[in-house]
Amino acid sequence: MNPTELYRTWVEVSFDALRGNLAWIRQRVGRRVKIMAVVKADAYGHGLPQIAGALMQGGVDIFGVANPHESLGVRAVGGGWPILLLSASLPAEVEAIVRNNIMPTLGSLDEARWFQREAARQKKTVPVHVKVDTGMGRLGFWHEDAVAPIRRIAAMKHLRLQGIYTHFPSAEDDVEFSTEQVAKFRALLRRLRRRVPLRHADNSAALLNVRGKAAQLGPLFNVVRPGLLMYGIVPPGLPRVPQIQPTLSFKSRVSFLKRITAGRSISYGRTYTADRPMRVAVVAAGYGDGYSRDLSNRAEVLIRGRRCRVLGRVTMDQTIVDVSDPALRGLRVGEEVVLLGRQGGDEITVTELAERARTIPWEMLTAITKRVPRVYIGATSA
């Protein structure tokens, strides 16, 4: 028996697609550039332990996480990989970050002092990355003011300046601004007059839209930080890359079939009223599974390769769709429904679904809840 036959709703993750995406990224950046795999938010909803294991076998160099708990999830899979905490550290987290050999991001001298004191207490030298703000307006030292604090950090006995980086806020649609950021970063390094081993800025959008257009990217940055692209999704607004394939499909089943006469209303709030006799199917997935309520009356699902419109409001555990299409005559309870992914000759992409929900692909992926089983397909390594 196929194990998915026991599931009402599930996610399928393709290791083959993940490995292919990673190989394409490696080819694009070359062997001399390190790949930092961003696996925060449960590896973008794909499942952190399984994805981390596959990426370790696939040859990534560093892992990027959002909090210490995620770093321990990577450590539980394999202990030999460097892990960078991409967010600011809370004071209460410093002891565990040092103890577990996680590289913190420093964006203030206060943070540096916390780690200097704790590293001295634990008799360790902690490798750190410094965040420089060249236009994101979030973490880090402003680039104009960064030289003096970075020199002070580099002089701290129990800290080792391992990396320095910045972040592009609009690499997918503003190459000019991103290139200006690169120039600011380069100017900072010149003023710093210090060689820093790891230098990085490129997220998925920059890999596609900035790298290659800004000639100075090659020799300046020697680490890239792919997230969305690694999971097979081209950031919105950028051209499709045929070699990049989605790693995740979101599936459910028909749980009930019903005939609706004209004038009948459907689901909470009665936001849809049938204008003709219809046949509808109840799908065993709702916002409690991560199928957004914002898709109410706006999205479609695939059944037998046919698009079926969502009718009325998506509820916590169930969604109603129109299966009046004559091609769906004979449809039975238990048949597969594709919420996100390919079925037959059609595909519902995460970008399409995000547009229907008026959000972004990152949110659609990370919103898929823990009650949805993840099923892994294909080999983790060739």
C-alpha positions in Angstrom: 0.0 0.0 0.0 1.2 3.5 -0.8 1.6 5.2 2.6 -0.1 8.3 1.4 -3.3 6.3 1.0 -3.7 6.6 4.7 -3.4 10.4 4.7 -6.2 12.9 4.2 -3.8 15.7 3.5 -0.1 15.5 3.0 3.0 17.1 1.5 5.4 15.4 -0.9 9.0 16.5 -1.0 11.3 15.5 -3.9 14.9 14.9 -2.9 15.7 14.6 -6.6 14.4 18.1 -7.3 16.3 19.5 -4.3 19.5 17.9 -5.5 19.0 19.2 -9.0 18.4 22.8 -7.7 21.5 22.7 -5.6 23.6 21.4 -8.5 22.3 24.3 -10.7 23.2 26.8 -8.0 26.7 25.3 -7.7 27.2 25.5 -11.4 26.1 29.1 -11.5 28.4 30.3 -8.7 31.4 28.1 -9.3 33.4 25.8 -7.0 35.3 28.6 -5.2 32.1 30.1 -3.8 30.6 28.6 -0.7 26.9 27.8 -0.5 25.0 28.7 2.7 21.8 26.7 2.7 19.0 28.7 4.4 16.9 26.2 6.3 15.0 28.5 8.7 11.3 28.0 9.3 11.5 24.2 9.2 13.4 24.5 5.9 10.7 26.6 4.4 8.1 24.1 5.5 9.8 21.1 3.9 11.1 19.6 7.2 14.4 20.6 8.7 16.0 17.2 9.6 15.3 15.6 6.3 16.3 18.6 4.2 19.4 19.3 6.3 20.5 15.6 5.8 19.9 15.8 2.1 21.8 19.0 1.8 24.8 17.7 3.8 25.0 14.8 1.3 24.6 17.3 -1.5 27.6 19.3 -0.5 26.5 22.6 1.0 29.2 24.4 3.1 27.3 26.3 5.8 23.7 26.4 7.1 21.8 29.5 7.9 19.1 29.5 10.6 16.9 32.0 12.4 17.2 30.9 16.0 19.2 28.6 18.3 16.5 25.9 18.3 16.9 25.6 14.5 20.6 25.3 14.9 20.3 22.4 17.3 18.0 20.7 14.7 20.8 20.9 12.2 23.3 19.7 14.8 21.2 16.7 15.5 21.5 15.6 11.9 25.2 16.2 11.5 27.8 17.8 13.6 30.5 18.9 11.1 28.9 21.9 9.4 29.2 25.5 10.3 25.9 27.2 11.3 25.3 30.9 11.1 22.5 32.5 13.2 21.1 35.0 10.8 19.1 37.0 13.3 20.1 39.0 16.4 20.7 37.1 19.6 18.8 37.5 22.8 20.9 37.9 26.0 19.4 34.7 27.4 20.5 32.8 24.4 24.2 33.7 24.4 25.4 30.9 26.7 23.8 28.2 24.6 25.0 29.7 21.3 28.6 29.7 22.6 28.3 26.2 24.1 26.9 24.7 20.9 29.5 26.4 18.6 27.0 28.4 16.6 28.3 31.5 14.8 26.3 34.5 15.9 25.5 37.6 13.8 26.7 40.8 15.4 25.1 44.1 14.6 26.0 46.1 17.8 28.8 46.4 20.2 26.5 45.4 23.0 26.0 42.0 21.3 29.8 41.7 20.8 30.4 42.3 24.5 27.9 39.7 25.5 29.7 37.1 23.4 33.2 38.2 24.5 32.3 37.8 28.2 30.6 34.4 27.7 33.3 33.1 25.4 35.9 34.1 28.0 33.9 32.3 30.7 33.7 29.1 28.6 37.4 29.5 27.6 36.5 29.6 23.9 37.1 31.7 20.8 33.8 32.3 19.0 33.8 32.9 15.2 31.3 35.7 14.4 29.8 37.3 11.4 29.2 41.1 11.4 26.0 42.4 9.7 26.3 45.7 7.8 23.2 47.6 6.8 23.6 49.0 3.2 19.9 49.6 2.7 17.7 46.9 4.4 17.0 49.0 7.5 16.9 46.0 9.8 19.8 44.4 11.5 23.4 45.6 11.5 25.7 48.6 11.7 25.0 51.3 9.2 27.7 51.0 6.5 28.8 54.7 7.0 29.5 54.0 10.7 30.7 50.4 10.7 34.5 50.6 10.4 35.2 51.6 14.0 32.9 49.0 15.7 34.1 46.3 13.4 37.7 47.0 14.3 36.8 46.9 18.0 35.1 43.5 17.5 38.1 42.2 15.6 40.3 43.2 18.5 38.3 41.3 21.1 40.4 38.4 22.4 37.7 35.7 22.5 36.0 36.6 19.2 37.2 35.8 15.7 35.9 37.9 12.8 34.9 35.0 10.4 32.5 36.8 8.2 30.9 40.1 7.1 27.7 40.5 5.2 24.8 42.6 4.0 21.3 41.9 2.7 19.4 43.0 -0.5 15.8 44.2 0.2 14.8 44.4 -3.5 17.2 42.3 -5.6 14.3 40.9 -7.7 13.1 44.3 -9.0 15.8 47.0 -8.4 19.2 46.0 -9.7 20.3 49.6 -9.6 19.7 49.9 -5.8 21.3 46.5 -5.2 24.4 47.5 -7.2 24.6 50.7 -5.1 24.5 48.4 -2.0 27.4 46.4 -3.4 29.4 49.6 -4.0 28.8 50.7 -0.4 29.9 47.3 0.9 33.0 47.4 -1.2 33.8 50.9 0.1 33.4 49.7 3.7 35.9 46.8 3.1 38.4 49.2 1.6 38.2 51.5 4.7 38.3 48.5 7.0 41.7 47.4 5.5 41.3 43.9 6.8 40.8 40.6 5.1 37.6 38.9 6.3 37.4 35.2 5.3 33.7 35.1 4.4 31.8 37.8 2.6 28.2 37.4 1.5 25.1 39.2 0.3 23.4 37.1 -2.4 20.0 35.7 -1.7 17.9 33.8 -4.3 16.8 36.9 -6.2 20.3 38.3 -6.3 21.7 35.0 -7.7 19.3 35.4 -10.6 19.0 39.2 -11.1 22.1 40.9 -9.6 25.0 38.4 -9.9 26.4 38.8 -13.4 24.8 42.2 -13.9 27.1 43.7 -11.2 30.5 42.6 -12.4 32.0 43.3 -9.0 30.0 40.6 -7.3 32.3 37.8 -8.4 35.5 38.7 -6.6 33.8 40.6 -3.8 31.5 37.9 -2.3 32.6 34.3 -1.7 29.4 32.9 -0.1 25.8 32.8 -1.4 22.7 32.3 0.7 20.0 30.6 -1.4 16.6 29.9 0.2 13.6 30.0 -2.1 15.6 29.0 -5.2 17.0 26.0 -3.5 13.5 24.8 -2.9 12.7 25.2 -6.6 10.9 28.5 -6.7 12.0 31.5 -8.7 11.2 34.7 -6.7 8.2 36.5 -8.1 8.8 38.9 -11.0 11.9 37.0 -12.3 11.9 34.8 -15.5 11.4 31.1 -15.1 14.6 28.9 -14.9 13.8 25.5 -16.5 16.4 23.7 -14.5 14.9 24.8 -11.2 12.1 22.5 -10.1 9.7 22.8 -7.1 10.6 20.4 -4.4 7.2 20.5 -2.6 3.6 19.4 -3.5 0.6 19.9 -1.2 -2.1 17.3 -1.6 -5.4 16.2 -0.1 -8.4 14.0 -0.9 -12.1 14.3 -1.7 -13.9 13.4 1.5 -17.5 14.0 0.4 -19.6 14.6 -2.7 -22.8 16.5 -2.9 -25.3 18.0 -5.4 -26.2 21.7 -5.0 -29.3 23.3 -6.5 -29.4 26.9 -7.8 -29.9 29.4 -4.9 -28.1 27.3 -2.3 -25.4 29.1 -0.3 -22.1 27.5 0.5 -19.9 27.6 3.7 -19.5 30.2 6.5 -20.8 33.7 5.9 -22.7 32.5 2.8 -20.2 34.3 0.5 -21.0 32.0 -2.5 -24.5 31.2 -3.8 -24.9 28.7 -6.6 -26.3 30.2 -9.8 -27.0 26.8 -11.3 -27.3 23.2 -10.3 -23.8 22.0 -9.3 -21.9 19.1 -8.0 -19.4 19.9 -5.3 -16.7 18.0 -3.5 -15.5 18.6 0.0 -11.7 18.5 0.2 -10.2 17.3 3.5 -7.9 20.4 4.0 -8.4 23.9 5.3 -6.6 26.7 7.0 -5.7 24.4 9.9 -3.5 22.6 7.4 -2.1 25.8 6.0 -4.4 26.2 3.0 -5.1 29.9 3.5 -8.5 31.3 4.3 -7.5 34.1 1.9 -8.0 31.6 -0.9 -11.7 31.6 -0.3 -13.6 32.1 -3.6 -10.3 32.9 -5.3 -8.2 29.7 -5.8 -8.5 26.5 -7.8 -7.4 22.9 -7.1 -6.5 20.1 -9.5 -8.6 16.9 -9.6 -7.9 14.4 -12.3 -5.8 17.1 -13.9 -8.8 19.5 -14.1 -9.0 22.9 -12.4 -11.8 23.1 -9.9 -12.8 26.4 -8.3 -12.9 26.9 -4.6 -16.4 27.8 -3.5 -17.2 29.9 -0.4 -14.9 30.3 2.5 -12.0 27.9 3.3 -12.8 26.5 6.7 -10.4 25.1 9.3 -10.4 21.5 8.1 -12.3 21.4 4.9 -12.7 23.3 1.5 -15.5 23.0 -1.0 -14.8 23.0 -4.7 -16.8 22.8 -7.9 -16.6 19.4 -9.6 -19.4 20.0 -12.1 -17.0 19.4 -15.1 -18.3 16.5 -17.2 -14.8 15.1 -17.2 -15.1 14.5 -13.5 -18.2 12.4 -13.8 -17.6 9.2 -11.7 -15.4 11.0 -9.3 -15.2 9.1 -6.0 -14.5 9.9 -2.4 -10.8 9.3 -1.6 -9.5 10.6 -4.9 -6.4 12.8 -4.9 -6.7 16.6 -4.9 -3.6 18.8 -5.6 -3.7 22.0 -3.8 -0.1 23.0 -4.8 1.9 21.1 -7.5 1.4 19.2 -10.7 -1.3 16.8 -11.7 -1.7 15.6 -15.3 -0.7 18.3 -17.7 -1.4 21.2 -15.4 0.3 22.8 -12.4 -0.7 25.1 -9.6 2.5 26.9 -8.6 3.3 28.4 -5.2 3.6 31.8 -6.9 0.1 31.5 -8.4 -1.3 30.4 -5.1 0.4 33.3 -3.3 -1.0 35.8 -5.8 -4.5 34.4 -5.2 -4.0 34.7 -1.5 -2.5 38.2 -1.9 0.8 37.2 -0.2 4.2 35.8 -1.1 5.5 32.3 -1.8 7.6 32.3 1.4 4.5 32.7 3.5 2.6 30.0 1.6 5.3 27.4 2.1 6.0 28.2 5.8 2.3 28.3 6.6 1.8 24.6 6.0 1.2 23.3 9.5 2.8 20.5 11.5 -0.3 18.4 11.4 0.3 17.8 7.7 2.6 14.7 7.2 5.7 15.2 5.0 6.4 12.3 2.6 9.9 12.2 1.1 10.4 10.9 -2.4 13.6 9.9 -4.2 17.2 9.4 -3.0 18.8 11.9 -0.7 22.0 11.6 -2.8 22.9 10.3 -6.2 
